[in-house]
C-alpha cells in the first residue's frame, strides 16, 4: 500500500468527519520557507451541513478535532474557510489566500 500524502490524509479525515458537500485541501507550503516537497502549510475550504447553526469558532473546532493528530506533529499552518451549505453560494468567490510576507525568509 502506498503512503498517503499529508494533503490526502487531511482530505480523507475531513471527508469522514464532516461529510462535506465541498472540500478543497490546498498545499501552500511552497509559498513559505518550506523545502521542496514539504507538506506543512495548508488551506482548507470546507462546506459541511454540520456547520449549519454553528458559529465560526464551533465550525473550526470540528475541523481541528478531525485533524488533531496532524496538527500536533506535521501541520505547521492551517488556513480555514468553513462554510455551511446555506451560505456557500454567496461566499464561494471570496476565498483567496493572502500573499506570504516572507516569514523566516527575511
C-alpha angles and dihedrals in degrees: 000000000000119000115252119241115240090252090054091047092050091048093048094049094046092048090052096045102037107025089218125202088207128020132172122178110188123186105220096171092114089065092061139051092286120126126242113300093015120156105191107105119060140173115207124192110188131175112192135167086222087072094062110116093009126112121236095266092051090049093050092047088060089056093045090050092052091049099038095123094048093047091054095054121007112022115077098176133018124186110197131199107180118181135172113230092247090065101035100093093055094043105041098094095048099070109098121140119242118246115263112251094211104265108195092359092084 
